[in-house]
Amino acid sequence: MEILKVILASLFSAAVLFVTAKIIGHKQISQLDFFDYITGITIGSIAAEIATTLENPWWKPIISMIVYGTVTYMLSVVTSRFPKTRKYINGTPTIVMNNGKLYRKNMKKAKLELSEFMIMCRQNGYFNLNDIKTAIFECNGKLTILPISTKRPLNPNDMNITPESEYIFTEVIMDGEILDENLKRMGLDSVWLEKQIKNQGYHNVKEIFLGICDDNKTLSLFKGE
């Protein structure tokens, strides 16, 4: 009977925290979704109570932590299998500005003050709202901005330029040590590497702090200061 009380109390408090987080708004949780946030702070509080409240039975807070962990896992399974439930659990993005118009109702719904919106715009590099076509307040509390066409960054297609392909770099030297496995995976060996090191003016691999090589076998070496 005592265990059932603890389980019911944990479920009820989880529901209360979930509703509270919804009321507070997205900006309070940064990169975490709603339930991850409230579960994190709750489990942390429970863990602190286990460490500080020694006179109470230890198994009660343990059960509570298990309940919170189980509920969080079940919610992740539900949102994975039933995508339509995500908008009720994690929330949905909110358009707060579009085509030069600020949507006051949407900002109020998202619990986003105008001053906070201006700060987020400046943090994204937009000091003039006229440069913004669309601004979306995301579920994680971040502001995504689509600039007007004349203010977006220049890309090679705009100038009819076809840049050379870029390659992924792999570490082949770290802290003066050769990473033989990475070299082997790239079809290279230490003989090739040592030759490249000498060609770039180094006498010993110990002089090199970091060495990276791409699929085109272009080696870049960095000396530690």
N, C-alpha and C positions, 0 to 999 in steps of 0.2 A: 504493500500500500504506500509506503514511504517512497519507494522508487518511482511509482506511478505519479506521485505528487511532484517530484523533481522533474520528470519528463514533461508533464503538462505545464509546469511553471516555465521551463526552458522554451517550449514551443510558443507559449503565450508571449514571453519577453521577446522572442525572435520576431514575432508578428508585429509587436509594438515598435521595435527598433526599425523594422522594414518600413512601416508607415511613416515613422518619424523622418527617416532618411529621404523618403519621397517628398515629404513636406518641405524639408530644408532645401532641397534642390541639388542639381548636378554639380555645381561648383564646389561643393563641400567634399567631394570624393576623388578629385583629380583623375588619375588613370584607372582607378578601380571601379568595377560596376557596383551597383547598390548592395547586393547581398554579400559580396566579398568584403566590402568596406565594413558593414555592420558586424559581420561574423568575425572579422579580424580584431576589431576593438573589443568585442564581447569575449572572445576566447582569451584575449590578452588580460582582460579584467578577471576572468575566472582563474586563469593561471596565477595571477598575482594573489588572488584570495587563497588559493591552495598554499602558497608559500608563506602567507602572513597570518592566516586564521587557522592556527594549528589545533584549536580546541574542537572544531567541527569535524564530523566524519569526512575523511578524505575522498571517499567514493562518490559523494554527492556532486561536487564540482566536476569530477571526472566524467560522470554520466552526462552532465550538462554539456561538457565539451564534445563528447561523442555525439550528442543530439545535434548540436550546431554543425559539426562536421558532416554528419549524415544528411542534414537538410540542405546544406550547401552543395554537396555532391549530387543529391537528387534533383536540385534545381538546374544544375549544369547538364544533367542527363535530359531533363525535360526540354530545356532550351535548345539542346542539340538535336533532339528527335522531332520537336515541334517548333519550328522557327517562328511561327505566329505568336508564340507565347513570349518572345523576347521583348516585345514592346511593353508588355505588362510588368516584366521583371526588371529589365535593364533600362527601359525608357526608349524614347525615339528622338532622333535629331529634330531640332526646331529652327526653322528659317526666321531669322530676326531682321534681315535686311535683304531687299531684292529690288533691282532696277531703281536705285536711289530712294527707296521708301523704307522707313523703319517701322517695324510691326510692334507697336506698343503692347498689344495683347499677348503676342508670342513671347516677348521679353518678360512680361509679368508672369506668364505661365512657367517660364524657365527659371524664375527667381533671379533674373539678371538685371542689375541696375544699369542705367545708361552710362554712368561713370565707369563701371566695370567693363562695359562693352567698349568704351573708348580706350581703356587701358589695354585690353586684349588686341584691339586693332593696331595700336602703336607697337605692341610686342611682336606682332606679325609684320611690322615694317610699313604699316599704312597710317600716315598722319593726316591724310586728307580722305574723308569719306567719299568724296566724288570719284576716287580711284577704285572704289569697290562696286562690283556688280551684284554679288550675292555673298551673304555671311550666314553661316549655319552654326548654331550652338549644338555641339555634339553631346552624346550621352556621357562621355568621360569628362565633361566640363571644359573642353577645349573649343576654341573658335576656329572654324575652317573658312577661309576667304577665297573667293573666286574674283580676281581683279577684272576690270574692264579690258577689252582687247588691246587697247593702246598702252596699257600699263603692265601687261604681263611680261615676264622675262623673255628676252630674245632667244630663239633656238635655231639650230642649223637649218631647219626647213624654211624658216623665214628668209634666209639668204641663199637658198638653193645650194647649200653646202652639204657634202656627204663626208662626215668625219670618219677617220679610221676606227676600226673596231677596237673596243676596250677589252682588256683581259683581267681575269681574276688573279690577284697576286697570292703566292704561297710563301710562307716563311721557310727559309732554308738555313738561316743562321740566327740564333738568338743568344745574347749574352756571351758571344765568342765561341759558341758551340755549334757544330754542324748538325742539322737535323736530317739524318740519313734516310729515315722513312719517307719524309716529304720529297727528298731528292729522287728516291727510287720510284715513288708514285708518279713523278713527272718525267720519268725515263732518263734521268741524269745521274751522275755519280760524283764522288768527291774529287776525282781527277779533273773533271770539267770545271767544277766549282773553284778549285785552287788556281787553275789557270786564269779564270775570270777575275779572281781576286787580285792576282798579280798584274793583270792588264789594267786594272783600275787604280794601281799605285799602292796597294797594300802589300805588306810583307808577310803578315801572319793573320790567320782567322781570329786570333785573340784581340786584334785591334778593332774588330767590327762588333758593334752593339746589335745591329739588326740587318739582316739580308733578306730581301724578298725577290721572287722571280715569277714572271707571268708565263702563260702557255706559249708565248712567242719566244721564250728563253731570253727575255730581257731581264738582266740582273741589276737591282738597285741596292747599294750598300750605304749604311749609315754608321758613322763613327760616334761612339758615346762621348759626351763631354763631361 
